[in-house]
Amino acid sequence: MADKNRSQWDLGRFIETLTYFEVIPFLNWVQQLIQGRPKDEKYQPNGGRTVGAILVAGATGGLGKRVVRRLLERGYQVRSLVRDIDKARSILGNDVDLVVADITQPETLTSVVMANIQAVICCTAVRVQPVEGDTEDRAKYYQGIKFYQPEIVGDTPENVEYLGVKNLVEAAKKYLNKSHEKLIYDFTNPSDELRNIWGALDDVVMGGVSASNMQFVENTALFAGNVSTANSGGFASVRTKNFDPAFNLAGYDGVELRVRGDGKRYKLFLRTDTKWDGLGYSYSFDTVANTWIDVRIPFAELIPVFRAKIVNDAPAIDSSRVCSLQLMLSKFEYDGALNPHFAPGGFSLQVESIKAYGRANLPKFVLVSSAGVTRPGRPGINLDEEPPAVKLNDQLGGILTWKLKGEDSLRESGIPYTIIRPCALTEEAGGKELIFEQGDNIRGKISREDVAEICLEALLQPKACNLTFEVKEGENSNNSIDWQRLFSNLEHDK
C-alpha cells in the first residue's frame, strides 16, 4: 500500500539539479548542445574578478607578458602599465586593461594608474643588447650561447632599475589596500556571471519536496523558499558551481557573511574538492529576524561533514583551494541532532556580502630583480666564474648596483614585499624543479615561464612576505611544486 503521507516527487526538478551542477556528463552534453554553452566555461567568485587590480609594470617585456597572461587565466583583474599603447596591443591583445605611464616619470603615476590596486608585480628592466666586439677574447660562451660585449639600449639603469622602481614604490604606498579583508562576493551590484553561478540544491535529490532558489533583489542575494519534511526530507540549499581554478583564501582566518534572516539557524559549507557528493566543511549560524548582522566563521571552527555526519578523521580545511560555497537550511544539525531553530515552511535569508577576514601579512609588491646584485665589488669574487652581468657591471652602467638600490627602496617602504632574484632568463618552456637559495652565490638559468609562476605564487603565500631570494632551475622536471615548503625554507629579511 502506498504511503499516504508521501508527497509527489518532482523528477524533472531532480534532473534539472543534476544538469545544473554538471553531475551527469550526458545531460551536460545535451544542455551544451541545446543552449550552446561553451564546454570550457569557467566559474569564479565575483564573475572571475578579484577585488582590486594587480598592477603589472613592464607588462610588454618577455617576463611581464607571461605574468599578465597567467593572471588573466586565473581570473585576476589585471592592469598593465605600458609606455606605448599600440605596441602593447600588438603584444597583449585588445582585451587587456592598459594604462599609459612611465615609472621614470613619477608625475605619470596618477590615480588613473594606481587607484584600486591590491598588489603590484614589477618586471621592468633596461634593454641590454649584445653587439659583436672587435677582439676575439670579448666573445664568450655563456651557457651554450655566444655572448658578445653588450650595450644598454634606451634609458639608463639608474633611471629604470633604481629611480623608476622607487617612483613606483612611492606611488603604490598611497594606493595599496591596507584592509585585512578580501571580498569574495558583493551582492550589492551583481554581475551576470555572479547571477548564474548559484543554483538550487534541495532535498529533491533524495526524494524530498523542499524548494528554494537564489534571487537578486534590493541589492542583496535572497536565499528563500519552502522547506518540507515530507518524504523524509527536510533541507533546502543553494550552492555555487565549482570554481575554476579553486579560490585561494590562504592567509585569512575565516569568512564573514553580512546577512538579514528570519530567526532561523542556517549553515554555510565550503568544499575543497569538486566532487558532487563529497566532504564539506560546515558551520551553523543563527540569525536575528529582520536584522542585519555580521557572521564571522573561523576556518578553525569549520566541521568536516559528509551527509550531515561528522568525519572525525578528516583533515582541517585547506583554505588555499575553496572549490564551492553552499548555504543551507536543514532540520538536522550533525550526527542526527536536530536544528533547534528549525520550522518547516517558508524561509528567507538575505546576503549582502561574503568576504575573507583576518588577512595574514601577504606580499603586496613583487619585484623581479637579478641574481648577482651584491657581487660587483664584493671581496673575494672571481670574475672569471661569474655571469656576464656581474663581469660587465661597470660597462653596463652599474646595472646590478642600481638593481640593488631599487630593492632597498622597496625594503624601506613598509610595503609587504617579495624580491625575486632569478638567474639567467631563458625562453625555454619551464616546468623544471626550482632551487631557491639566499646569500647571492647562485649561478644557473631559469625559464621566464617559471619566474612568472613564482610571481603569482608569491602573492598567495604568507611565508613569502618580506623575503629576498635567488632562484634557478634544476635538472629534473617538476609539475607539482610544494610552494609553501619552498617559501618556508627561506629566512625573512631583517
C-alpha positions in Angstrom: 0.0 0.0 0.0 1.3 3.5 -0.9 2.3 5.8 2.0 -0.5 8.4 2.2 1.9 10.8 3.9 4.2 10.9 1.0 4.1 13.9 -1.4 4.6 13.6 -5.2 8.3 13.8 -6.1 9.4 16.1 -8.9 11.6 14.0 -11.3 12.0 17.0 -13.6 13.5 19.2 -10.9 15.8 16.3 -9.9 17.2 16.1 -13.4 17.4 19.9 -13.6 19.5 19.9 -10.5 21.9 17.3 -11.7 22.2 19.0 -15.0 22.9 22.4 -13.5 25.7 21.1 -11.4 27.1 19.0 -14.3 26.8 15.7 -12.4 25.9 13.5 -15.4 28.2 14.0 -18.4 25.5 13.0 -20.9 23.0 15.5 -19.6 25.7 18.2 -19.6 26.4 17.4 -23.3 22.7 17.7 -24.2 22.5 21.1 -22.4 25.5 22.4 -24.2 24.1 21.2 -27.5 20.7 22.9 -26.9 21.9 26.1 -25.2 25.2 26.5 -26.9 27.1 26.9 -23.7 30.9 26.6 -24.3 32.3 23.4 -22.7 35.2 25.2 -21.2 33.1 27.9 -19.4 34.7 28.6 -16.0 33.3 29.9 -12.8 34.9 32.3 -10.4 33.9 34.3 -7.4 32.9 37.9 -8.5 32.5 36.6 -12.0 36.1 35.7 -12.3 37.4 39.0 -10.9 39.2 39.7 -7.6 38.7 42.9 -5.7 41.2 45.4 -6.8 43.6 45.0 -9.7 47.0 43.5 -9.9 49.2 46.2 -11.5 51.9 44.8 -13.7 54.8 47.1 -14.6 56.9 46.1 -17.6 53.9 44.2 -19.0 55.1 44.0 -22.6 58.5 42.5 -21.7 59.4 38.9 -22.1 58.6 38.2 -18.4 55.8 40.8 -18.0 53.6 39.5 -20.8 53.8 36.0 -19.3 52.8 37.4 -15.9 49.8 39.1 -17.4 48.7 36.0 -19.3 48.9 33.8 -16.2 47.0 36.3 -14.0 44.2 36.6 -16.6 44.0 32.8 -16.9 43.4 32.6 -13.2 40.7 35.1 -13.1 42.5 38.1 -11.7 41.7 41.7 -12.6 44.9 42.9 -14.3 46.1 46.4 -15.1 49.1 46.6 -17.4 51.3 49.6 -17.1 52.8 50.4 -20.5 54.6 53.3 -22.3 53.4 52.5 -25.9 49.8 51.5 -26.1 49.9 50.5 -29.8 52.9 48.2 -29.1 51.1 46.9 -26.0 48.0 46.0 -28.0 50.1 44.1 -30.5 51.7 42.1 -27.7 48.9 41.7 -25.2 45.8 41.9 -27.3 42.7 44.0 -27.3 41.1 42.6 -24.2 43.7 43.7 -21.6 43.3 46.7 -19.4 46.1 49.1 -20.3 47.3 52.3 -18.6 49.9 54.5 -20.1 52.7 55.7 -17.8 56.4 55.7 -17.3 57.9 54.7 -14.0 60.9 57.0 -14.7 58.4 60.0 -14.8 56.6 60.0 -11.4 54.1 62.5 -12.5 52.6 59.9 -14.8 51.8 57.5 -12.0 48.4 59.1 -11.4 45.2 57.9 -9.7 44.1 56.5 -13.1 47.1 54.2 -13.0 47.2 53.4 -9.3 43.7 53.6 -7.9 42.1 50.4 -6.6 45.1 48.2 -6.8 45.6 45.2 -4.5 49.1 44.3 -5.5 52.0 45.2 -7.8 54.3 43.0 -9.8 57.2 44.9 -11.2 59.0 43.2 -14.1 60.6 46.3 -15.6 64.2 46.2 -16.9 66.5 48.1 -19.1 67.1 46.7 -22.5 70.5 45.0 -22.9 71.6 44.3 -26.5 74.7 42.2 -27.3 76.9 43.6 -30.0 79.9 41.9 -31.5 83.2 43.1 -30.1 86.4 43.8 -32.1 88.6 41.3 -30.3 88.3 37.5 -30.1 88.5 37.5 -26.3 85.4 39.6 -26.0 83.3 36.8 -27.5 82.4 34.4 -24.7 80.3 31.3 -24.5 77.8 31.5 -21.7 75.6 28.5 -21.0 75.9 27.4 -24.6 75.0 30.9 -26.1 77.7 33.0 -27.8 77.8 36.3 -25.9 79.4 39.5 -27.2 80.0 42.8 -25.4 76.6 44.2 -24.5 75.3 47.7 -24.5 72.4 49.5 -22.9 69.5 50.5 -25.3 67.3 53.3 -24.2 67.1 54.6 -20.7 69.8 54.2 -18.1 70.0 51.6 -15.4 69.9 54.3 -12.7 66.6 55.7 -14.1 64.9 52.4 -14.6 66.3 50.0 -12.0 66.5 52.4 -9.1 64.7 55.7 -9.6 61.9 54.1 -11.6 61.4 51.3 -9.1 61.5 53.9 -6.3 58.9 56.0 -8.0 56.6 53.0 -8.4 57.0 52.0 -4.8 56.3 55.5 -3.5 53.2 55.7 -5.7 52.0 52.3 -4.7 52.2 53.1 -0.9 49.4 55.7 -1.3 47.0 53.3 -3.0 47.6 49.7 -1.9 44.6 48.5 0.1 45.6 48.1 3.7 42.4 46.2 4.6 42.7 42.8 6.3 39.7 41.6 4.3 39.1 40.2 0.8 35.7 40.4 -0.8 34.5 37.1 -2.3 31.0 38.1 -3.3 29.5 41.5 -3.4 25.7 41.1 -3.9 25.0 44.9 -3.9 25.9 45.1 -7.6 25.7 41.5 -9.0 27.2 40.7 -12.4 25.7 38.3 -14.9 28.4 35.8 -14.0 27.5 36.1 -10.3 23.8 35.6 -11.0 24.5 32.4 -13.0 26.8 30.7 -10.6 24.3 29.9 -7.8 21.8 27.0 -8.2 19.3 25.3 -6.0 20.3 22.0 -4.4 17.3 20.8 -2.4 16.2 17.6 -0.8 14.7 16.6 -4.2 18.0 14.8 -4.8 16.9 12.3 -2.1 13.2 12.2 -2.8 12.1 15.3 -0.8 9.9 18.2 -2.0 11.6 21.2 -0.4 12.2 24.0 -3.0 14.4 27.1 -2.9 16.4 29.4 -5.1 18.7 32.4 -5.1 17.2 35.7 -6.3 18.9 39.1 -6.6 16.7 41.8 -5.1 17.2 45.1 -3.3 21.0 44.9 -3.8 21.2 41.6 -2.0 21.1 37.9 -2.7 17.9 36.4 -1.4 18.0 32.7 -0.4 14.4 31.8 0.0 11.8 29.1 -0.5 9.8 26.5 1.3 11.3 23.6 3.3 9.3 20.5 4.0 9.9 17.3 6.0 7.7 15.2 3.6 9.2 12.1 2.1 11.8 12.1 4.9 13.3 15.3 3.5 14.0 18.5 5.4 16.6 20.7 3.7 16.9 23.4 1.1 20.1 25.0 -0.1 21.8 26.9 -2.8 25.3 26.1 -4.0 27.8 27.6 -6.4 29.2 25.7 -9.4 32.8 24.6 -8.9 35.3 27.4 -9.1 37.9 27.0 -11.9 40.5 27.4 -10.7 39.8 26.9 -7.0 39.6 30.1 -4.9 42.7 30.7 -2.7 42.0 32.1 0.8 45.3 31.1 2.3 46.5 33.7 4.8 43.0 34.5 6.1 41.4 33.4 9.3 37.9 32.8 8.0 34.9 34.1 6.1 32.4 36.8 7.1 28.8 37.0 6.0 26.6 40.1 6.1 23.1 38.7 6.4 19.5 39.5 7.4 17.5 36.4 8.3 14.2 35.3 9.8 15.4 34.0 13.2 16.3 30.5 11.9 19.6 28.7 12.0 21.4 28.2 8.7 24.6 26.6 7.6 27.5 27.6 5.3 29.5 24.9 3.6 32.9 25.3 2.0 34.2 22.5 -0.2 37.8 21.8 -1.2 37.2 19.3 -4.0 35.0 19.2 -7.0 33.0 16.1 -6.1 29.3 16.3 -6.3 28.7 14.3 -3.2 31.9 14.7 -1.2 33.2 16.1 2.0 32.0 19.6 3.1 33.2 21.9 5.8 30.2 23.3 7.7 29.4 26.0 10.2 25.9 26.7 11.7 24.9 30.2 12.5 21.8 31.8 14.0 20.0 34.8 12.5 18.0 37.6 14.1 14.7 38.3 12.5 14.7 41.3 10.2 18.0 42.5 11.5 21.3 42.8 9.6 24.2 41.1 11.4 27.8 40.1 10.6 28.5 36.4 11.0 32.2 35.5 11.3 33.1 31.9 10.5 36.7 31.0 11.5 38.2 28.3 9.3 39.4 26.6 12.5 35.8 26.1 13.6 34.5 24.5 10.4 33.2 21.0 10.9 34.1 18.3 8.3 30.8 16.7 7.3 29.6 14.0 4.9 25.8 13.8 4.5 25.2 15.5 7.9 27.6 13.2 9.7 30.9 14.4 11.2 34.0 12.9 9.7 36.3 12.8 12.7 39.4 11.7 10.8 39.2 14.4 8.1 42.0 16.9 7.8 41.4 20.6 8.6 40.1 22.6 5.7 42.7 23.6 3.1 41.8 27.3 2.7 44.1 27.6 -0.3 41.6 25.7 -2.6 38.0 26.5 -2.0 36.0 24.9 -4.8 32.5 25.9 -3.9 30.2 27.5 -1.4 26.8 26.5 -0.2 24.0 28.0 2.0 21.6 25.6 3.7 18.5 25.4 5.9 18.2 21.9 7.4 16.1 20.3 10.1 19.3 18.5 11.2 22.5 19.7 12.8 25.1 16.9 12.9 25.0 13.2 13.6 21.3 13.1 13.9 20.9 16.1 16.3 18.0 18.4 15.4 18.3 22.1 14.4 16.8 23.9 17.5 15.6 26.8 15.4 14.1 24.9 12.5 10.5 25.0 11.4 9.0 23.7 8.2 7.5 26.3 5.8 8.7 29.5 4.2 12.1 31.0 4.9 14.3 33.8 3.7 17.9 34.8 4.2 19.3 38.0 2.6 23.0 38.1 2.0 24.8 41.4 1.2 28.4 40.1 1.0 30.7 37.2 1.7 34.4 38.1 2.4 37.5 36.6 3.9 38.8 38.3 7.0 41.9 38.4 9.3 44.4 38.5 6.5 47.8 37.5 7.5 50.7 39.5 6.1 50.8 38.7 2.4 53.1 40.3 -0.1 51.6 43.2 -2.0 54.6 44.2 -4.1 56.6 41.6 -6.0 59.9 42.9 -7.5 61.8 40.8 -10.1 65.5 41.7 -9.6 68.5 39.6 -10.6 70.9 37.1 -9.1 74.3 38.7 -8.6 73.2 42.1 -7.5 75.5 42.1 -4.4 78.6 40.6 -6.2 80.1 43.5 -8.0 82.9 44.8 -5.8 82.4 42.0 -3.3 85.8 40.9 -1.8 87.0 37.5 -3.0 84.8 37.4 -6.1 86.4 35.6 -9.0 85.0 37.4 -12.1 86.1 34.6 -14.4 83.4 32.4 -12.7 80.7 35.0 -12.7 78.0 35.5 -15.3 78.4 38.4 -17.8 76.2 40.8 -15.9 78.5 40.6 -12.9 81.7 40.8 -15.0 80.4 43.7 -17.1 78.5 45.6 -14.4 80.5 48.8 -14.9 80.3 48.7 -18.7 76.5 48.3 -18.3 76.1 51.5 -16.3 76.2 49.7 -13.0 73.1 47.8 -13.8 73.3 45.4 -10.8 74.3 48.1 -8.4 71.2 50.1 -9.3 69.0 47.0 -9.1 70.2 46.5 -5.6 69.3 50.2 -4.7 65.9 49.6 -6.2 65.5 46.5 -3.9 66.5 48.7 -1.0 63.8 51.3 -1.8 61.2 48.6 -1.6 62.5 47.1 1.7 62.5 50.5 3.3 59.0 51.4 2.1 57.0 49.4 4.7 55.0 47.6 1.9 54.9 43.8 2.4 57.1 42.5 -0.4 58.8 39.6 -2.2 62.0 40.2 -4.1 62.9 37.5 -6.6 66.4 37.3 -8.0 66.4 34.9 -10.9 69.5 33.6 -12.6 69.9 34.0 -16.4 66.4 34.1 -18.0 65.7 31.8 -20.9 62.8 31.3 -23.4 62.5 27.6 -22.6 59.2 26.0 -21.7 59.9 25.7 -18.0 58.3 23.1 -15.7 61.7 22.2 -14.1 62.3 21.8 -10.4 63.1 25.1 -8.7 66.1 25.7 -6.4 65.7 28.6 -4.0 68.8 30.0 -2.2 69.8 33.0 -0.3 73.2 34.7 0.0 73.5 35.6 -3.6 76.0 33.0 -4.7 73.8 31.0 -7.0 74.5 30.6 -10.7 72.5 29.0 -13.4 69.4 29.7 -15.6 65.7 29.6 -15.3 62.7 29.9 -17.7 60.7 33.1 -17.8 57.7 30.9 -17.6 58.8 29.6 -14.2 59.6 33.1 -12.9 56.1 34.3 -14.0 54.7 31.4 -11.9 56.8 32.3 -8.9 55.5 35.9 -9.1 51.9 34.7 -8.9 52.5 32.2 -6.1 54.4 34.7 -4.0 51.2 36.9 -3.7 49.4 33.9 -2.2 51.9 32.7 0.4 52.2 34.4 3.8 55.6 32.7 4.1 56.8 34.7 1.0 56.3 38.0 2.8 59.4 40.2 3.2 61.7 37.7 1.5 64.6 38.1 -0.8 65.9 35.0 -2.6 67.7 33.7 -5.6 66.2 31.0 -7.9 67.4 28.8 -10.7 66.0 25.7 -12.3 67.2 22.1 -11.5 67.8 19.3 -13.9 64.5 17.4 -13.3 61.0 18.3 -14.4 58.5 19.1 -11.6 54.9 20.0 -12.4 53.7 19.6 -8.8 55.6 22.2 -6.7 55.0 22.5 -2.9 55.2 26.3 -2.8 54.5 26.6 0.9 57.5 24.3 1.6 59.8 26.2 -0.8 59.0 29.6 0.8 59.0 28.1 4.4 62.7 27.1 4.0 63.8 30.7 3.5 64.8 33.3 6.1 62.9 36.6 6.2 64.8 39.8 5.7 65.9 41.5 8.9 
